[in-house]
Amino acid sequence: APTDLREYCREAMLAMQRALLERFRTRFDVWTLESALHERHAVEEGLRRLEASGHTYREDGALWLRSSELGDEKDRVLVKSDGGFTYLAADIAYHDEKYRRPPEDRTARPPSTASSTFGAPTTTVTSPA
């Protein structure tokens, strides 16, 4: 049971999201909260890995993703000049963790043909094409 208002609200919002997805017969094996990524320092780790790949640079006290080299209209800020992370930084950490999972844990499973509902829960597909 939730112990404070923030936790209660988070659980209520997640319950509504799960219920909405159920209406589309979509279930996820893993739900990842952005706060959990920060708590386990996955954002910092993901950014370190991205920096090591050479896809970032520092300018005006901020860390930037060289996303224009990957087809984006402009480069994107990952860490602001005040040291705060952008939402993109957490998204990158999430996908970094997903790519490092075993392949069988990052692919979607097809719906069951034996019933009108999905037989096995699904996960989002993030494997590179």
C-alpha positions in Angstrom: 0.0 0.0 0.0 1.3 3.5 -0.8 2.8 5.3 2.2 2.6 8.9 1.0 0.6 11.1 -1.4 3.2 11.0 -4.2 3.4 7.2 -4.1 -0.4 7.0 -4.0 -0.8 9.3 -7.0 1.9 7.4 -8.9 0.2 4.1 -8.3 -3.2 5.5 -9.2 -1.8 6.8 -12.5 -0.1 3.5 -13.3 -3.3 1.6 -12.6 -5.2 3.9 -15.1 -2.5 3.4 -17.7 -2.6 -0.4 -17.2 -6.4 -0.4 -17.5 -6.2 1.7 -20.7 -3.6 -0.7 -22.2 -5.7 -3.7 -21.2 -8.6 -2.3 -23.3 -6.2 -2.7 -26.3 -5.1 -6.1 -25.0 -1.6 -4.9 -24.4 0.4 -6.0 -21.4 4.0 -5.2 -20.5 6.4 -7.6 -18.7 8.4 -4.7 -17.3 7.3 -1.3 -16.1 10.2 1.1 -15.6 9.7 4.3 -13.6 12.0 7.2 -14.5 12.7 7.8 -10.8 14.0 4.2 -10.6 16.5 4.9 -13.4 17.8 7.9 -11.4 17.9 6.0 -8.1 20.1 3.2 -9.6 22.2 5.7 -11.5 21.3 4.2 -14.8 21.0 7.7 -16.3 24.6 8.5 -15.5 25.7 5.1 -16.7 23.8 5.5 -20.0 25.3 8.9 -20.6 28.8 7.6 -19.8 28.4 4.9 -22.4 27.0 7.4 -24.9 29.9 9.8 -24.3 32.4 6.9 -24.7 30.8 6.2 -28.1 31.7 9.7 -29.3 28.0 10.8 -29.9 28.1 13.7 -27.5 29.9 16.9 -26.9 30.0 19.7 -24.3 29.1 23.2 -25.1 28.0 26.2 -22.9 28.3 23.9 -19.8 25.8 21.4 -21.2 26.1 17.9 -22.6 24.7 17.5 -26.1 23.8 14.5 -28.2 25.0 14.8 -31.8 21.6 13.8 -33.0 21.8 15.9 -36.2 24.5 13.4 -37.4 21.8 10.7 -37.0 19.2 12.5 -39.1 17.6 14.7 -36.4 16.9 18.4 -37.3 19.2 19.6 -34.5 21.4 18.3 -31.7 19.7 17.7 -28.4 20.6 18.6 -24.8 21.1 15.7 -22.4 22.4 17.5 -19.4 21.6 21.2 -18.9 24.2 23.7 -17.9 22.8 23.7 -14.3 23.5 19.9 -14.2 19.9 18.8 -14.5 19.0 15.9 -16.8 16.6 16.3 -19.6 13.8 13.7 -20.2 15.8 12.5 -23.2 18.7 11.5 -20.9 16.4 9.2 -19.0 14.9 7.8 -22.2 18.4 7.0 -23.4 19.2 5.3 -20.1 16.0 3.2 -20.4 16.9 2.1 -23.9 20.5 1.5 -23.0 19.4 -1.0 -20.3 17.0 -2.6 -22.7 19.6 -3.1 -25.4 21.8 -4.8 -22.8 19.1 -7.4 -21.9 19.3 -10.8 -23.5 17.7 -10.7 -27.0 14.8 -12.9 -25.9 13.9 -10.4 -23.2 13.6 -7.4 -25.7 11.3 -8.7 -28.4 7.6 -8.7 -28.5 5.7 -12.0 -28.3 2.9 -12.6 -30.8 -0.7 -12.7 -29.6 -2.1 -16.2 -28.8 -4.1 -17.7 -31.6 -6.0 -19.9 -29.1 -8.1 -17.1 -27.6 -9.3 -13.6 -28.2 -6.9 -12.2 -25.6 -3.1 -12.2 -25.7 -1.8 -15.3 -24.1 1.7 -14.0 -23.2 2.5 -10.5 -21.9 4.4 -8.4 -24.4 7.3 -6.0 -24.2 8.1 -3.1 -26.3 10.5 -3.8 -29.2 13.7 -1.8 -29.1 16.1 -4.1 -31.0 17.8 -2.3 -33.8 16.6 -3.2 -37.3 
